[in-house]
Structure formats: structure tokens, C-alpha cells
């Protein structure tokens, strides 16, 4: 999870006698197109949660986000099991996730970043979080960051050998076929792809020395609106608003498509002009907007966007676009989709959820026991 906390929360991490000084920015990954076939890698699922560096010194505990901010107050239910099961002095890298019957629930994680302690406490009881560990930076006074990953992994397995939920050790394998199998099956559990870590590599904070292989699939969507680009209101298109029809024939907003060049943004403004509507009376999203097209899209406002302008303009739902997407979060694209081409041969009515690949989340039952 990218550093979303920097937008609203400016806490300063406390100075404590941890084995390593905080903050430590986590080791990062660069994207590649395929799982590397050569030897020398350890493969793991890519978790879709909040990246977290954990620091412990006896009863002192610090959960640090990817961008160096404290997470402790948002996950109070993790404190007791962390203190009960981890070594008294350690620093670990991992991911905080929330598991639902249908897979990992990133939306539930986002709800935790709330100013009211009472709200956080309620959510911690209703949708408790889990902590998945995948690296060990220090144990006792032993700094392991310069050790090869094989050494760190062996030490991590040792200290987590008897942990119980909500703490978990991520699965890992050096077998390429197993990694390929994970890549095809884990997506149904809400996982985000596969990570490849060099077996001999040290822990390198804030450097992209790991590899990530993420899912990318095609989908044909209805274009039902757009947003202007911040640098060119009324002249440059910022993003397209995408829709898919559900089983009831309702056009649902599934996300946005962006990442256009400046020239393409200008070209799109001209191309979309004939499809613009001045009244939402017959638009499928009319009930989600006020009287003008300057209203906000349903679900667009979030705690991460701050004062960002999310106003939108309506289009007749007649255009179909093919986009590339990584995976779904519920009934929406988890990340921005990427424009591929216009589908003039495709009817908007054919743009349904049925075209999406859905894989049962069976793997989560193995990793996260249901009898927590």
C-alpha cells in the first residue's frame, strides 16, 4: 500500500530504544512482466494491505507505515497478540490486512484511518485485522539488514514457528512452478500478484531491489463521464469514468482510466464533445448527482483526496473503451485502469461484470484459519 497517510496525518514518531532507530522506510520493488525463471529467487504472494514496519522493545511497540507515519492507534486489536507472541526486541517487515469471506478487504482497512477512537474501537471488533510478516530486520541487538534474505527468512521462520492468528508468516517458495500457480490462483483471494526476492540480497530500505509481478487483464467498459485535467479545465481531459452493467441492468461506476499524454488529453476533449450532455435527466447516474454535471461521483470522495477537485462531466453512455486493469476490489477496479483502444465494434450493453475473470478465494482459507 502506498503512503496514503502522508495526506492527513503528520505525527512524529517517538524516540525509543528499539533495536534499530525508527523510521526505516521499507524495501521496495520494481515491476516486471513475468515471474523470473532463473534460480536465485524466493517467491511470495503480494499482499494488498497496509505495509508496516514493526518495532518492539519489551512493552514498547511501534507500527510504522510505508512513509514513516505511526499506525498504532488504528489497529488496537493487534497490540496484545504482538506483545504476546513476538520476541521482546525485534524489528519486522510485513503487511496489515483485513480478511473477509470474499477475500482481502482493502476498503475495510481504509475505514480504520479515522479521527475518532470510538469508531476505530468499534471497527477493530467488527472487522479485526491480521498481520502478515515477510522479513526480519533485527532480533535482539542483532541487525540483520546486511544478511542475505535466506538468513533473514530462516530467522523469521524460527521466531514465528508457534505464532497464532492474527499473526501469520507469509508463504514462500523457490519453485518457479509453484509461484506460477500462486499467480493464477491467489488473485481470487484479493492478493495482488507475486513478489520475487533475491536469495542473496540484503535488506535495502527505500530501494527497489525486489521484483513484483502483478495481474493485468482486459475489460471493455462504458464511458459515462469524464473529469477535466487540473492543468487544462475545459481543454484537457484528465480521466474517463468507466461503467459496467450489473445483473439488474444498472450501470455501475467501476473506476477511472487515466495516464494520457498532453496531446491525447487535448484530442480527447474534441472527440468527446459530441457525447456531452447538459442534462442528467436520462443519464444512468442521474440519481447519484445533483442538478448539474459539476456534482461529485458517488463514492469518489475519500479521506485520501483531501481538497482535490472530483467534479465530473456526464457523457451519453454510448462509447466503449478497452482498458487494462490489475484486479478488482469488490465491484470496482482497485487501481487506475489504463486506456488501450476504443471498441467501436462493441455495444455498451455487452459491457457487463460477466466478462471479468473471477477465481474463488480458496487460498485464504489455508493461510487464515476460519476459526480465529
ChimeraX attribute file (.defattr): number of C-alpha atoms within 10 A of each C-alpha:
attribute: neighborCount
match mode: 1-to-1
recipient: residues
	/A:1	15
	/A:2	11
	/A:3	13
	/A:4	18
	/A:5	19
	/A:6	15
	/A:7	11
	/A:8	12
	/A:9	13
	/A:10	11
	/A:11	12
	/A:12	10
	/A:13	14
	/A:14	10
	/A:15	9
	/A:16	15
	/A:17	14
	/A:18	20
	/A:19	19
	/A:20	21
	/A:21	11
	/A:22	19
	/A:23	21
	/A:24	21
	/A:25	18
	/A:26	22
	/A:27	17
	/A:28	16
	/A:29	17
	/A:30	12
	/A:31	12
	/A:32	12
	/A:33	11
	/A:34	13
	/A:35	21
	/A:36	17
	/A:37	11
	/A:38	7
	/A:39	11
	/A:40	14
	/A:41	24
	/A:42	20
	/A:43	26
	/A:44	22
	/A:45	23
	/A:46	21
	/A:47	23
	/A:48	20
	/A:49	25
	/A:50	23
	/A:51	24
	/A:52	27
	/A:53	28
	/A:54	25
	/A:55	28
	/A:56	26
	/A:57	19
	/A:58	14
	/A:59	10
	/A:60	13
	/A:61	20
	/A:62	24
	/A:63	27
	/A:64	24
	/A:65	27
	/A:66	27
	/A:67	19
	/A:68	22
	/A:69	21
	/A:70	23
	/A:71	23
	/A:72	16
	/A:73	17
	/A:74	24
	/A:75	20
	/A:76	16
	/A:77	19
	/A:78	19
	/A:79	15
	/A:80	9
	/A:81	15
	/A:82	18
	/A:83	16
	/A:84	11
	/A:85	14
	/A:86	19
	/A:87	16
	/A:88	17
	/A:89	21
	/A:90	24
	/A:91	28
	/A:92	19
	/A:93	24
	/A:94	22
	/A:95	24
	/A:96	26
	/A:97	22
	/A:98	22
	/A:99	21
	/A:100	16
	/A:101	12
	/A:102	14
	/A:103	22
	/A:104	24
	/A:105	21
	/A:106	21
	/A:107	13
	/A:108	17
	/A:109	21
	/A:110	16
	/A:111	14
	/A:112	22
	/A:113	21
	/A:114	13
	/A:115	11
	/A:116	10
	/A:117	14
	/A:118	10
	/A:119	14
	/A:120	20
	/A:121	17
	/A:122	12
	/A:123	19
	/A:124	18
	/A:125	11
	/A:126	9
	/A:127	15
	/A:128	20
	/A:129	25
	/A:130	20
	/A:131	24
	/A:132	24
	/A:133	23
	/A:134	20
	/A:135	24
	/A:136	26
	/A:137	25
	/A:138	23
	/A:139	22
	/A:140	15
	/A:141	11
	/A:142	12
	/A:143	15
	/A:144	19
	/A:145	17
	/A:146	14
	/A:147	14
	/A:148	15
	/A:149	22
	/A:150	17
	/A:151	16
	/A:152	23
	/A:153	16
	/A:154	12
	/A:155	18
	/A:156	20
	/A:157	17
	/A:158	10
	/A:159	16
	/A:160	16
	/A:161	11
	/A:162	11
	/A:163	16
	/A:164	14
	/A:165	17
	/A:166	20
	/A:167	21
	/A:168	20
	/A:169	20
	/A:170	18
	/A:171	12
	/A:172	17
	/A:173	14
	/A:174	16
	/A:175	13
	/A:176	17
	/A:177	12
	/A:178	13
	/A:179	23
	/A:180	17
	/A:181	10
	/A:182	18
	/A:183	23
	/A:184	13
	/A:185	18
	/A:186	23
	/A:187	26
	/A:188	22
	/A:189	23
	/A:190	28
	/A:191	24
	/A:192	24
	/A:193	26
	/A:194	24
	/A:195	24
	/A:196	25
	/A:197	21
	/A:198	17
	/A:199	18
	/A:200	15
	/A:201	18
	/A:202	20
	/A:203	22
	/A:204	16
	/A:205	13
	/A:206	14
	/A:207	13
	/A:208	14
	/A:209	18
	/A:210	18
	/A:211	22
	/A:212	26
	/A:213	21
	/A:214	21
	/A:215	18
	/A:216	15
	/A:217	13
	/A:218	17
	/A:219	19
	/A:220	26
	/A:221	30
	/A:222	30
	/A:223	24
	/A:224	26
	/A:225	25
	/A:226	23
	/A:227	22
	/A:228	21
	/A:229	18
	/A:230	12
	/A:231	11
	/A:232	13
	/A:233	11
	/A:234	12
	/A:235	15
	/A:236	22
	/A:237	26
	/A:238	24
	/A:239	23
	/A:240	24
	/A:241	22
	/A:242	26
	/A:243	28
	/A:244	28
	/A:245	20
	/A:246	14
	/A:247	10
	/A:248	6
	/A:249	10
	/A:250	13
	/A:251	22
	/A:252	20
	/A:253	24
	/A:254	21
	/A:255	22
	/A:256	23
	/A:257	24
	/A:258	19
	/A:259	13
	/A:260	16
	/A:261	11
	/A:262	15
	/A:263	9
	/A:264	12
	/A:265	21
	/A:266	18
	/A:267	14
	/A:268	18
	/A:269	17
	/A:270	12
	/A:271	10
	/A:272	16
	/A:273	10
	/A:274	10
	/A:275	14
	/A:276	15
	/A:277	16
	/A:278	11
	/A:279	13
	/A:280	20
	/A:281	11
	/A:282	10
	/A:283	17
	/A:284	16
	/A:285	20
	/A:286	15
	/A:287	12
	/A:288	13
	/A:289	17
	/A:290	12
	/A:291	12
	/A:292	14
	/A:293	19
	/A:294	15
	/A:295	15
	/A:296	17
	/A:297	19
	/A:298	12
	/A:299	9
	/A:300	11
	/A:301	15
	/A:302	11
	/A:303	14
	/A:304	14
	/A:305	13
	/A:306	10
	/A:307	9
	/A:308	10
	/A:309	14
	/A:310	14
	/A:311	15
	/A:312	20
	/A:313	21
	/A:314	26
	/A:315	24
	/A:316	18
	/A:317	21
	/A:318	14
	/A:319	18
	/A:320	24
	/A:321	21
	/A:322	20
	/A:323	22
	/A:324	18
	/A:325	19
	/A:326	19
	/A:327	24
	/A:328	19
	/A:329	17
	/A:330	15
	/A:331	13
	/A:332	16
	/A:333	18
	/A:334	19
	/A:335	14
	/A:336	16
	/A:337	26
	/A:338	18
	/A:339	19
	/A:340	14
	/A:341	12
	/A:342	14
	/A:343	15
	/A:344	11
	/A:345	7
	/A:346	17
	/A:347	14
	/A:348	22
	/A:349	15
	/A:350	15
	/A:351	22
	/A:352	21
	/A:353	19
	/A:354	12
	/A:355	12
	/A:356	14
	/A:357	13
	/A:358	14
	/A:359	13
	/A:360	14
	/A:361	19
	/A:362	15
	/A:363	17
	/A:364	21
	/A:365	14
	/A:366	9
	/A:367	14
	/A:368	17
	/A:369	11
	/A:370	12
	/A:371	6
	/A:372	7
